[in-house]
Amino acid sequence: MFSFFKKKTPPPAQPEKQPEPSPETDAAAPAPTPAPEAAPTVTVPTAPLPRAADEADKTSGAGQLKTSAVEPSSPAPAAPEPARRPSWTERLKAGLSKTRDKLGKSLAGLFGGGKIDEDLYEELETVLLTADMGVDATTHLLKDVRERVSLRGLKDASELKGALKDALADLIEPLEKPLQVEAKKPFVIMLAGVNGAGKTTSIGKLAKYYQSQGKSVLLAAGDTFRAAAREQLMAWGERNNVTVIAQQGGDAAAVCFDAIKAAEARGIDIVLADTAGRLPTQLHLMEEIRKVKRVIQKARPDAPHEVVLVLDANIGQNALNQVKAFDEALGLTGLILTKLDGTAKGGVIAAIAKQHPVPLRFIGVGESIDDLRPFSARDYVDALFD
Ligand SMILES: Nc1nc2c(ncn2[C@@H]2O[C@H](COP(=O)(O)OP(=O)(O)OP(=O)(O)O)[C@@H](O)[C@H]2O)c(=O)[nH]1
């Protein structure tokens, strides 16, 4: 768990009242997973909602205030910075050390010297497969490397590294499409994924990332199933001066609807909408997340502007199945690959590029708040090989 999510801010004593049913929470599908709390209750905001947000709640059909906008009165003091923070490139390299160690050790033997022959290609094939690149990407890379070898007239195994790096960079480069958030205001980003993939922590990291670019951010605590996810976001929002729209034990779609209305009323740049974790095989939950998307569209017809699947890199080739299933259900526009630091399966990016390419917007290589950055194919390849 992130340290910035670990620290909990004790909530103030809060009166509770029963909410009215929310009309935007259409009854197309029953709430798929009962919330842990028996009856939804109202969390009164720590600071009174500005009038604009009240308007937003009226617009959303909530006669009474049922979502809470948690707004800290003042940002927490910044934690003392370490003497010198490693650069992103250093952290990327450190984060990819497991994949690099596995790949690098095997490749060091291959690239050590000697002739380029069939035995060498066979060994290279094994190395790529064990780095979780998958059969299709491995076959593609081998063919590409062979072509480069013959085009460049390479003879010695030591020259193979450059050819492989170029082939891999070419394969994964199409995934490098940085997210453009300027075109819409608010730009609504919906995050989906299986349990524990890193959605909530990625939202915290993204909020910080966009704040550092001078953008205003609002968070929708749409993971109404796991209470700790809402608390994570609320605590994080309080410490970083970001408004969090939350509802205790309520409906994810309604939370997202209210968040968008609040963001519109306040002129917020970016809405980050969390959702509960689910497996693609849990069909009722996949239907529920489709409903969340539909309700977001009701709040704002062109939204969500980005539907991101958050993937845990540790699952290797299984990531492909998740991409296909969530893409079919939601129409994905982007991916975030987390926990590349904890795995030797970083090659899965090549598998995604070959078999089901969806833009890889961000990669996560550590637990620190700065360890999520836009994906750069060349940086990634360099960090993997050098
Ligand atoms: N090492 C490492 N850990 C990460 C990274 N991203 C997320 N985590 C950790 O992964 C764990 C799960 O993260 P969450 O954000 O709670 O996952 P989630 O997808 O919101 O989980 P659910 O709400 O259960 O679906 C936490 O302990 C995070 O600290 C990463 O890039 N590297």
Ligand as a Chemical Component Dictionary entry (heavy atoms), coordinates in Angstrom:
data_LIG
# 
_chem_comp.id                   LIG 
_chem_comp.type                 NON-POLYMER 
_chem_comp.pdbx_formal_charge   0 
_chem_comp.three_letter_code    LIG 
# 
loop_
_chem_comp_atom.comp_id 
_chem_comp_atom.atom_id 
_chem_comp_atom.alt_atom_id 
_chem_comp_atom.type_symbol 
_chem_comp_atom.charge 
_chem_comp_atom.model_Cartn_x 
_chem_comp_atom.model_Cartn_y 
_chem_comp_atom.model_Cartn_z 
_chem_comp_atom.pdbx_ordinal 
LIG N1  N1  N 0 5.204   -1.752 -6.131 1  
LIG C1  C1  C 0 4.133   -1.128 -6.643 2  
LIG N2  N2  N 0 2.972   -1.202 -5.980 3  
LIG C2  C2  C 0 1.885   -0.588 -6.511 4  
LIG C3  C3  C 0 1.954   0.121  -7.744 5  
LIG N3  N3  N 0 0.708   0.604  -8.014 6  
LIG C4  C4  C 0 -0.085  0.200  -6.994 7  
LIG N4  N4  N 0 0.615   -0.525 -6.068 8  
LIG C5  C5  C 0 0.125   -1.184 -4.847 9  
LIG O1  O1  O 0 -0.896  -2.114 -5.182 10 
LIG C6  C6  C 0 -1.793  -2.281 -4.098 11 
LIG C7  C7  C 0 -3.232  -2.247 -4.583 12 
LIG O2  O2  O 0 -3.498  -0.936 -5.037 13 
LIG P1  P1  P 0 -4.964  -0.295 -5.026 14 
LIG O3  O3  O 0 -4.834  1.039  -5.641 15 
LIG O4  O4  O 0 -5.585  -0.391 -3.686 16 
LIG O5  O5  O 0 -5.724  -1.273 -6.013 17 
LIG P2  P2  P 0 -7.214  -1.160 -6.569 18 
LIG O6  O6  O 0 -7.165  -1.568 -7.981 19 
LIG O7  O7  O 0 -7.796  0.159  -6.283 20 
LIG O8  O8  O 0 -7.908  -2.292 -5.675 21 
LIG P3  P3  P 0 -9.483  -2.639 -5.532 22 
LIG O9  O9  O 0 -10.145 -1.431 -5.010 23 
LIG O10 O10 O 0 -9.506  -3.800 -4.586 24 
LIG O11 O11 O 0 -9.956  -3.035 -6.867 25 
LIG C8  C8  C 0 -1.447  -1.195 -3.108 26 
LIG O12 O12 O 0 -0.746  -1.774 -2.039 27 
LIG C9  C9  C 0 -0.545  -0.243 -3.888 28 
LIG O13 O13 O 0 0.391   0.399  -3.077 29 
LIG C10 C10 C 0 3.231   0.166  -8.445 30 
LIG O14 O14 O 0 3.400   0.725  -9.539 31 
LIG N5  N5  N 0 4.277   -0.482 -7.832 32 
# 
loop_
_chem_comp_bond.comp_id 
_chem_comp_bond.atom_id_1 
_chem_comp_bond.atom_id_2 
_chem_comp_bond.value_order 
_chem_comp_bond.pdbx_ordinal 
LIG N1  C1  SING 1  
LIG C1  N2  DOUB 2  
LIG C1  N5  SING 3  
LIG N2  C2  SING 4  
LIG C2  C3  DOUB 5  
LIG C2  N4  SING 6  
LIG C3  N3  SING 7  
LIG C3  C10 SING 8  
LIG N3  C4  DOUB 9  
LIG C4  N4  SING 10 
LIG N4  C5  SING 11 
LIG C5  O1  SING 12 
LIG C5  C9  SING 13 
LIG O1  C6  SING 14 
LIG C6  C7  SING 15 
LIG C6  C8  SING 16 
LIG C7  O2  SING 17 
LIG O2  P1  SING 18 
LIG P1  O3  DOUB 19 
LIG P1  O4  SING 20 
LIG P1  O5  SING 21 
LIG O5  P2  SING 22 
LIG P2  O6  DOUB 23 
LIG P2  O7  SING 24 
LIG P2  O8  SING 25 
LIG O8  P3  SING 26 
LIG P3  O9  DOUB 27 
LIG P3  O10 SING 28 
LIG P3  O11 SING 29 
LIG C8  O12 SING 30 
LIG C8  C9  SING 31 
LIG C9  O13 SING 32 
LIG C10 O14 DOUB 33 
LIG C10 N5  SING 34 
# 
